[in-house]
Amino acid sequence: MIRLFDEMPTEILQDVKVGDMVTDTFSKTGLVEKIEISDDGLYRIYEFILVTGRSITVKK
């Protein structure tokens, strides 16, 4: 299981793939169904959508 948080290295965020088990250590845990990466000019935003319908967002 991979714990996702804002201070984690970018290399680890980029290695997460569909099917991996992830958690935000609070209330969201599940398998990754989809990964969306966007850039707002200040941050690179990783959104991991879980099979449960919830999502974990990490700004880097």
C-alpha positions as CSV (number, residue, x, y, z in Angstrom):
1,M,0.0,0.0,0.0
2,I,1.3,3.4,-0.9
3,R,0.6,6.4,1.4
4,L,0.0,9.6,-0.6
5,F,0.9,13.0,0.8
6,D,2.0,16.4,-0.4
7,E,5.7,16.1,0.7
8,M,6.4,12.8,-1.0
9,P,9.0,12.7,-3.8
10,T,7.7,13.3,-7.3
11,E,9.4,10.1,-8.5
12,I,7.1,8.0,-6.3
13,L,4.0,9.9,-7.4
14,Q,4.9,9.2,-11.0
15,D,5.4,5.5,-10.2
16,V,1.8,5.0,-8.9
17,K,-0.2,3.1,-11.5
18,V,-3.8,1.9,-12.0
19,G,-4.5,-1.0,-9.8
20,D,-2.2,0.1,-6.9
21,M,-3.5,0.2,-3.4
22,V,-3.2,3.7,-2.0
23,T,-4.2,5.6,1.1
24,D,-4.2,9.2,2.4
25,T,-3.9,7.8,6.0
26,F,-7.2,9.4,7.1
27,S,-10.3,8.0,5.5
28,K,-9.6,7.3,1.9
29,T,-8.1,3.9,1.0
30,G,-8.6,1.9,-2.2
31,L,-7.4,0.7,-5.6
32,V,-6.5,3.4,-8.1
33,E,-8.9,3.3,-11.1
34,K,-7.7,6.4,-12.9
35,I,-4.9,9.0,-12.6
36,E,-5.3,12.6,-13.7
37,I,-2.3,15.0,-13.8
38,S,-2.7,18.7,-14.4
39,D,-0.6,21.8,-13.9
40,D,-2.1,25.1,-12.6
41,G,1.1,27.1,-13.2
42,L,2.2,27.0,-9.6
43,Y,1.6,23.3,-8.7
44,R,1.5,20.0,-10.5
45,I,-1.7,18.4,-9.3
46,Y,-2.0,14.6,-9.1
47,E,-5.5,13.3,-8.7
48,F,-5.9,9.6,-8.0
49,I,-9.5,8.4,-8.5
50,L,-10.2,5.3,-6.5
51,V,-12.6,2.4,-7.5
52,T,-14.8,3.6,-4.6
53,G,-15.5,6.9,-6.4
54,R,-13.4,8.9,-3.9
55,S,-10.3,10.7,-5.0
56,I,-7.0,11.7,-3.4
57,T,-5.4,14.9,-4.6
58,V,-1.7,15.7,-4.1
59,K,-0.2,19.1,-5.0
60,K,3.5,19.1,-5.7
